[in-house]
Amino acid sequence: IQIKSGPIEGDVLWMQPKHVSEHVWNGEPDRKLHIRRAVPIYQGQEEIPEEIIPLLRQSGFYWIMKMGYLKINSSLITALIERWRPETHTFHMRCGECTITLQDVSVLLGLPVDGAPLIGQTNLDWGELCEELLGVRPQEGELQGSVVKLSWLAHHFSEINIHDGNVEQLQRFTRAWILRFIGGVLFVDKSSSKVSLRYLQFLRDFEQCSTYAWGPAVLAYLYREMCSATDYKIKSIGGMCILIQMWAWERCTTLAPKRTPPIIENKPLGHRWLRRGNQHIGNDDLIVFRRKLDIMKRHEFLWEPYTATVMSMLPPICLVGSMSWCAVVPLICFHVVEWHQPDRVLRQFGMQQPIP
């Protein structure tokens, strides 16, 4: 008997020939993804200086930067990517389609999901912008187009005591810390060690910064990386992979650590995984995770983990923009535009799922 891998029809899942699952089915060597991100010292992940906390709160970055450095299980991420479909932006599980939505971004990370899209100028004088907003201009060779090394930022902005002389210096120091986090965690490029200065233009005014749709931008960038990683030839993945891992831990009972840590009141839900996640990320065997997904039963996937009790314990920032959670809209991060398709996963919002 010859069993076909599927899909039977190629009208929707038309990218199957180059999808990693095709290679898994054919018994080709396993490909374990390398998770691209900066080391903590280069991504602004030391202990946050108390002096910049008020400005981080104004900017909307406080909670996500407070999360610190969480270990990532590359085998877990790889197994999930094998079930990710770039055509629909959903995971194809035994129980049906599911995905990471703007609701997960809000609840787990506390990032704003409603606001102006992350669209800005790409042809500025980047050295001049650095001098204006950071107080220092990169030397020749330190600036490559619109990109600087995270190590350059870490070198110039590591000691708060030489940057707290006045309000302007403190603002510059805060911008540098946010920029390091943007390049080291949120929008990690192929180098894992550089950041584009195009994001710096949004950090000019901290109050204005919080009005931009950073959450959708992070999800757009992550979607793009996940879609790219479904190609068997791609060996690494960037973007905020922490979000993939926490999403899986909240919803897939067989993938999460054995003991679910308690919710920390008045903090985004993702904060509860920090200590346990850094102590123990679980089995790192790709075959084990692949098997767990293959045999996952219906009751082992939680369609609605964010109960009323859970939501009542979160800070207000996690609920702002909740009207956008079910919106079928483009997610935008400069040239990266990906569709948010909650209409394919209505069971995640307590609704009946028709044929999309």
Secondary structure, DSSP 8 states (H G I E B T S, - for coil): -----S-S--SS-TTGGGBHHHHHHTT------EE----GGGTT-S---GGGHHHHHHHT-HHHHHT------HHHHHHHHTTEETTTTEEEETTEEE---HHHIIIII----SSB-B---SSS-HHHHHHHHTS----TTTEETTEEEHHHHHHHSS-GGGS-SSHHHHHHHHHHHHHHHIIIIIT--TTSSEEEGGGGGGGSSHHHHTTB-HHHHHHHHHHHHHHHHTBTT--EE-S-HHHHHHHHHHHBTTTS-SS-----TTS-GGGGGHHHHHH------HHHHHHHHHT--GGGB-S--S-HHHHHTS-GGGTTTGGGTT--EEEEETTEEEEE-GGG-GGGGT------
